[in-house]
Amino acid sequence: MKPYIESLDKFDGGTFKFFHRRLLDFPFDWHYHREYELTLTMNSHGRRFVGDSREAYAPFDLVLIGPNVPHSWHAHRTASDDPLHEAFVFWFTEETLSTLMSAFPTFDIYRPLLDAARHGILFDQATAECYHDLAQALVTAPEPQQFALLIEALNLLSGGMDGARTLSQAAFGDTSTTMTERTRLDRVIALLNDFESNLTVDQIAEQLNMSPRTLSRFFRKRTGKSLIDFQIEARLNFAVGHLMTSDDPIYIAAEKAGYQNLSHFNRQFRAKFGVTPKEMIGQR
């Protein structure tokens, strides 16, 4: 599945949003957005995808994801007789925290936490259990109280960094990017994800009225990746999503991801994920 941008419209003009989700399934849904996301997953076993990280998850899976970090959870089974998978999801914007830290310098203690979130952060179970109490309070709390609980959660996460670890080797989300630059970056990513058109760097640059060299510098500065490396990663992540959610043969997933040569696809797939496509299917 191609990573798509989840829109800010869900905020309805606000700067944070809390969701309590109880669903029969958490299907693979590879996406990213400009907000921070704090997700606590309960009563669920499956695989968690954050940037270039692919890991199994279990109940009390607490993860903080920074802006523009592609991610998804893919549920395999529940952890109890309750058929519903459960997740507590808290979204908040960079602007919310920047305003807070500008007005109250003592809140600058959150900076290491937010910087590390560009890789995705997995917290230990002790921190997750403490946050679970906050998350349950958030379900029924009015919005002003939710903001106070957000601050409490950030304090908890900052204090839990010693037992936490980053997930993705690659970092994402240059939060200093202006809105115009973000719009342009979104356009570049959309073109890179258009596997059917299979556009070259020169063709993408032409559509954006930029020189290929300027486009390459622009993209690397804001993503930390070259255009080619990003395109390869996007194609392989699409292939993973397709393999995890369909019964199509491997060569079909490869073709839909823009690969004309199956052997080349298999080599790049194994180099990135450490397993063959067939082995990945066996992990479903």
Phi, psi and omega per residue, in radians:
M1 nan 2.341 3.103
K2 -1.221 2.444 3.061
P3 -1.203 2.208 3.132
Y4 -2.038 2.812 -3.098
I5 -1.520 2.134 3.058
E6 -1.485 2.237 -2.902
S7 -1.372 2.621 3.031
L8 -1.170 -0.247 -3.076
D9 -0.996 -0.435 -3.132
K10 -1.141 -0.256 -3.133
F11 -1.437 -0.269 3.135
D12 0.907 0.724 3.088
G13 1.534 -0.094 -3.136
G14 -1.534 -3.073 -3.107
T15 -2.073 -0.039 3.035
F16 -2.692 2.769 -3.100
K17 -2.668 2.379 3.127
F18 -2.022 2.375 3.107
F19 -2.202 2.428 2.954
H20 -2.016 1.969 -3.029
R21 -1.954 2.245 2.998
R22 -2.242 1.899 -2.972
L23 -2.329 2.735 3.089
L24 -1.236 -0.335 -3.111
D25 -2.720 2.597 2.884
F26 -1.948 1.550 -3.095
P27 -1.269 2.769 3.089
F28 -1.089 2.175 -3.039
D29 -2.542 1.343 -2.999
W30 -1.254 1.953 -3.037
H31 -2.669 3.033 3.055
Y32 -2.616 2.899 3.114
H33 -2.728 2.998 -3.020
R34 -1.517 -0.005 -3.115
E35 -1.736 2.737 2.908
Y36 -1.268 2.584 3.105
E37 -2.327 2.193 3.048
L38 -1.949 2.021 -3.063
T39 -2.151 2.215 3.003
L40 -1.948 2.045 -3.125
T41 -1.782 2.288 -3.104
M42 -2.227 2.797 3.062
N43 0.847 0.752 -3.073
S44 -2.698 2.450 2.964
H45 -2.134 2.487 3.114
G46 3.091 -2.627 3.117
R47 -2.151 2.422 -3.140
R48 -1.904 2.305 -3.129
F49 -2.064 2.048 3.120
V50 -2.388 1.973 -3.081
G51 1.009 -2.156 3.115
D52 -1.694 0.222 3.128
S53 -1.626 2.368 3.069
R54 -2.313 1.944 -3.073
E55 -2.474 2.707 2.975
A56 -1.269 2.595 3.058
Y57 -2.252 2.823 -3.136
A58 -2.475 3.090 3.102
P59 -0.951 2.659 -3.052
F60 1.169 0.655 3.063
D61 -1.546 1.822 -3.080
L62 -1.951 2.072 -3.036
V63 -2.342 2.347 3.006
L64 -1.886 2.189 -3.081
I65 -2.064 2.298 -3.124
G66 -1.457 3.062 3.137
P67 -1.028 2.407 3.014
N68 1.163 0.278 3.048
V69 -1.521 2.019 3.129
P70 -1.165 2.465 -3.049
H71 -2.786 2.815 3.038
S72 -2.936 2.665 2.927
W73 -1.972 2.441 3.104
H74 -2.196 1.834 -3.057
A75 -1.301 2.477 3.046
H76 -1.874 -0.742 -3.112
R77 -2.808 2.795 3.050
T78 -1.439 2.876 -3.091
A79 -1.662 0.014 -3.109
S80 -2.603 -3.027 3.093
D81 -1.262 -0.299 3.060
D82 -1.139 2.111 -3.066
P83 -1.328 -0.078 -3.048
L84 -1.727 2.220 2.977
H85 -1.309 2.564 -3.040
E86 -2.237 2.422 3.066
A87 -2.543 2.437 3.004
F88 -1.874 2.059 -3.014
V89 -2.118 2.196 3.140
F90 -2.126 2.054 3.061
W91 -1.821 2.429 3.026
F92 -2.611 2.637 -2.997
T93 -1.571 2.758 3.034
E94 -1.065 -0.658 -3.120
E95 -1.074 -0.660 3.113
T96 -0.997 -0.820 -3.071
L97 -1.334 -0.628 3.120
S98 -1.091 -0.750 3.110
T99 -1.087 -0.747 -3.130
L100 -1.103 -0.786 -3.093
M101 -1.262 -0.506 3.095
S102 -1.245 -0.699 -3.107
A103 -1.347 -0.588 -3.080
F104 -2.279 1.607 -3.071
P105 -0.963 -0.395 3.129
T106 -1.109 -0.426 3.124
F107 -1.330 -0.029 3.107
D108 -1.160 -0.169 3.064
I109 -1.086 -0.291 3.122
Y110 -1.372 -0.200 -3.020
R111 -0.994 -0.832 3.119
P112 -1.038 -0.652 3.111
L113 -1.087 -0.818 -3.085
L114 -1.216 -0.627 3.094
D115 -1.136 -0.750 -3.140
A116 -1.159 -0.458 -3.134
A117 -1.134 -0.271 3.068
R118 -1.125 -0.293 3.059
H119 -1.796 -0.151 -2.930
G120 1.397 2.373 -3.112
I121 -2.182 2.275 3.029
L122 -1.831 2.210 -3.113
F123 -1.723 2.742 -3.100
D124 -1.297 2.958 -3.031
Q125 -1.151 -0.591 3.137
A126 -1.059 -0.763 3.100
T127 -1.153 -0.717 -3.141
A128 -1.091 -0.695 -3.140
E129 -1.151 -0.680 3.084
C130 -1.146 -0.734 3.141
Y131 -1.170 -0.539 3.135
H132 -0.988 -0.682 3.089
D133 -1.096 -0.736 3.100
L134 -1.130 -0.741 -3.097
A135 -1.080 -0.698 3.115
Q136 -1.138 -0.622 3.081
A137 -1.201 -0.598 -3.129
L138 -1.132 -0.490 -3.083
V139 -0.998 -0.702 -3.066
T140 -1.917 -0.017 -3.066
A141 -1.285 2.457 3.011
P142 -1.193 2.843 -3.007
E143 -0.981 -0.779 3.124
P144 -1.040 -0.664 3.124
Q145 -1.246 -0.556 3.086
Q146 -1.063 -0.665 3.125
F147 -1.138 -0.718 3.098
A148 -1.100 -0.660 3.116
L149 -1.231 -0.520 3.036
L150 -1.073 -0.785 3.105
I151 -1.079 -0.715 3.108
E152 -1.107 -0.680 3.123
A153 -1.150 -0.733 3.113
L154 -1.098 -0.666 3.069
N155 -1.092 -0.752 3.131
L156 -1.088 -0.803 -3.108
L157 -1.159 -0.717 3.115
S158 -1.066 -0.692 3.118
G159 -1.286 -0.296 -3.123
G160 -1.713 0.173 -3.073
M161 -1.140 -0.513 -3.136
D162 -1.098 -0.547 3.134
G163 -1.701 0.120 -3.101
A164 -1.763 2.923 3.040
R165 -2.564 2.627 3.086
T166 -1.367 2.720 -3.039
L167 -1.803 -0.962 -3.067
S168 -1.555 2.320 3.056
Q169 -1.140 -0.671 3.110
A170 -1.415 2.524 3.062
A171 -1.722 2.644 -3.123
F172 -2.311 2.867 2.898
G173 1.400 1.368 2.986
D174 -1.323 1.687 -3.026
T175 -1.286 -0.108 3.096
S176 -1.480 -0.073 -3.114
T177 -1.170 2.377 3.131
T178 -1.314 2.917 -3.126
M179 -1.077 -0.693 3.112
T180 -1.087 -0.756 3.131
E181 -1.160 -0.646 3.115
R182 -1.127 -0.715 3.115
T183 -1.068 -0.751 3.116
R184 -1.140 -0.737 3.128
L185 -1.096 -0.737 3.102
D186 -1.039 -0.664 3.135
R187 -1.159 -0.742 3.118
V188 -1.081 -0.792 -3.121
I189 -1.103 -0.692 3.113
A190 -1.079 -0.712 3.123
L191 -1.202 -0.667 3.086
L192 -1.139 -0.530 -3.140
N193 -1.482 -0.033 3.098
D194 -1.483 1.371 -3.018
F195 -1.152 -0.527 -3.131
E196 -1.153 -0.703 3.134
S197 -1.290 -0.521 3.075
N198 0.904 0.924 -3.054
L199 -1.272 2.525 3.046
T200 -1.463 2.948 3.088
V201 -1.045 -0.729 3.131
D202 -1.068 -0.708 -3.125
Q203 -1.202 -0.682 3.095
I204 -1.140 -0.765 3.120
A205 -1.041 -0.705 3.140
E206 -1.109 -0.712 3.140
Q207 -1.138 -0.470 -3.118
L208 -1.734 0.107 -3.120
N209 0.974 0.757 3.101
M210 -2.230 2.727 3.008
S211 -1.358 2.656 3.120
P212 -0.978 -0.667 -3.130
R213 -1.163 -0.762 3.125
T214 -1.116 -0.734 3.118
L215 -1.071 -0.770 -3.117
S216 -1.102 -0.737 3.117
R217 -1.143 -0.779 3.126
F218 -0.993 -0.813 -3.053
F219 -1.210 -0.782 -3.118
R220 -1.122 -0.670 -3.124
K221 -1.081 -0.631 -3.018
R222 -1.686 -0.239 3.133
T223 -2.139 -0.296 -3.064
G224 1.325 0.164 -3.116
K225 -2.272 2.683 2.989
S226 -1.329 2.809 3.113
L227 -1.041 -0.731 -3.108
I228 -1.156 -0.799 3.137
D229 -1.069 -0.712 3.132
F230 -1.128 -0.733 -3.122
Q231 -1.119 -0.726 3.102
I232 -1.073 -0.797 -3.140
E233 -1.096 -0.741 -3.141
A234 -1.085 -0.731 -3.131
R235 -1.154 -0.741 -3.130
L236 -1.194 -0.661 3.096
N237 -1.170 -0.641 3.040
F238 -1.070 -0.770 -3.130
A239 -1.082 -0.717 3.100
V240 -1.042 -0.837 3.133
G241 -1.013 -0.718 -3.131
H242 -1.179 -0.759 -3.132
L243 -1.142 -0.586 -3.087
M244 -1.399 -0.290 -3.010
T245 -2.172 0.128 3.121
S246 -2.498 2.932 3.093
D247 -1.822 0.257 3.120
D248 -1.096 2.614 3.045
P249 -1.087 2.781 -3.098
I250 -1.031 -0.681 -3.082
Y251 -1.141 -0.509 3.095
I252 -1.197 -0.785 3.093
A253 -1.037 -0.701 3.128
A254 -1.121 -0.783 -3.139
E255 -1.116 -0.744 -3.137
K256 -1.171 -0.423 3.088
A257 -1.507 0.051 3.062
G258 1.664 0.189 -3.136
Y259 -1.651 2.284 3.083
Q260 -1.697 -0.290 -3.081
N261 -2.111 2.005 -3.062
L262 -1.157 -0.656 3.137
S263 -1.112 -0.711 3.110
H264 -1.118 -0.730 3.091
F265 -1.053 -0.835 -3.122
N266 -1.054 -0.692 -3.141
R267 -1.143 -0.824 -3.130
Q268 -1.166 -0.638 3.139
F269 -1.097 -0.843 -3.129
R270 -1.159 -0.657 3.137
A271 -1.098 -0.624 -3.094
K272 -1.446 -0.780 -2.970
F273 -1.803 -0.207 3.126
G274 1.374 0.057 3.086
V275 -2.417 2.831 3.066
T276 -1.418 2.844 3.054
P277 -0.976 -0.683 3.126
K278 -1.097 -0.728 3.104
E279 -1.153 -0.643 3.091
M280 -1.089 -0.736 3.118
I281 -1.048 -0.658 3.131
G282 -1.135 -0.259 3.130
Q283 -1.553 -0.049 -3.113
R284 -1.105 nan nan
